[in-house]
Structures are given as structure tokens and as C-alpha cells.
Amino acid sequence: MIARTYNRAWENFKEELKTSAKERVSLYKYKQHQLWFGVECVRSLDQRQQAKMQWLQNPNQSNVNNLNNVKHETSRRLRKRKRITCEISETCRGASVTLA
């Protein structure tokens, strides 16, 4: 029980640290050199992060379902965005989709 509380507190701290760091310097900056990574990708990743924070703060079934739905939707959006961009520019041949 204590370990679970400790892990949740640690996860909350890490997420808050990442959130505040992202506000100062974009954590997604490393993806900026990739043509397919745009503003909607950042928004999707932010939504996924918010859903995870809700789940960590209140781990009930509805938050678990919401997190899973948001994760699925984010992955789908990123894959679709990369696929469309790669079809247009043909610069992504042989590259695999890696999600953060």
C-alpha cells in the first residue's frame, strides 16, 4: 500500500516536472525536424498527457477507459499524419513510426 502511494506521488512529481519544463522549453522540439510532426501532433500528445494525469490522480475505471481511448486516438492521429506526409513527400520510405 505504501509502495503504491509512493509510486503515484513519484509519477505525479515527474509529470508535473515535465509539464512545467514543456512550458519553458518544448519537449517535442526533438521532433521538429520531422516534416510530419506538426501542431496537431503536439496537441494530441498534450491531451494524452492530461488524460494520464487524470488517471494518476484518480485511478477509477472511467479514467482508465478515457486514457485508453485518448492513447488510441493519439497513436492513430500520429500514424495518419506521418502516412499522409510521407505519401506526399516520399521522404519517409522505410522509416517506422515511433511514438513518444
N, C-alpha and C positions, 0 to 999 in steps of 0.2 A: 504494500500500500504506500509506504513512504517512497519507495523507488519510483512508483508511478507518478506521484505528486512531484518528485524531484525532476523526473524526465519531462513532465508537462511544463514545469516552471522553466527548465532549460530551453525547451523548444520555443516557448513564448519569448524568452530573452533573445534567442537567436533571430527569431522572426522580426522582433522589434528593432534589433540592431540592423538587420538587412533592410528593413523598411526605411529607417532613418538614413542609412547610407545611400539608398537609392534616391532619396530626395536630394541629397547633396551631389552625388555622382551616380550617373545611371549604371546600374548593374548589368543592363542589357547592352551596354556600349560595345562589348566584345562582338556582338552580332551585327553591328552597324555596317561592317564591311561586306556583309552578305546582301545581295540585291533583294532577296525575297523578304527580308526581315524589316517590317515597317511599323507604323504607329499602331495599327490594329493588333499586331502581334504583341506589342508591349501591353496594350490594354487587356488582351486575353490573359497574359501572364499575371498581370496585376489582379484580375478577377480571380484567377486560380489561387493566388497568394491570400487574398481576402477570405475566400472560402475555407482555406486551410486554417487561417487564424480563427475563424468562427468555430470550426470543428475542434481545434485545440482548446479554446476557451470553454466550449460547451459540447462535449462529445456525445450527443444523442443521435438517434437514428436518422432524424431529418437532416441534421448537419452532415452526417456521413453520406447520405444519398445526394445532398446538394454538392458536396465535394467531389464525389464520383462523377456526377453529371458535368460539373464545370471542368474537371480534368479531361473528360472525354471530349467535350466541346472544344477546349483549348487545343488539344492534340489534333483534332480534325481540322480546325482552322489553320494551324501552322502547316500541316501537311498539304492542305489545299493551296495555301498561299505559295508555298515553295514549288508545288507542282505547276501551278499556273505560270509563275515567273520563269521557271526552268523551261517550260514549253515555248515561251516567247523568246527567251534569250539563248537557250541551248548552252548555257554555261555550267549547268549543274549535272552534266552527264556523268553517270557512275557515282555520284555523291549520294550518301544515305542521309535520311532525315534524322537529326539528333535533336532531342528536346531538352531544354534546361530543367 
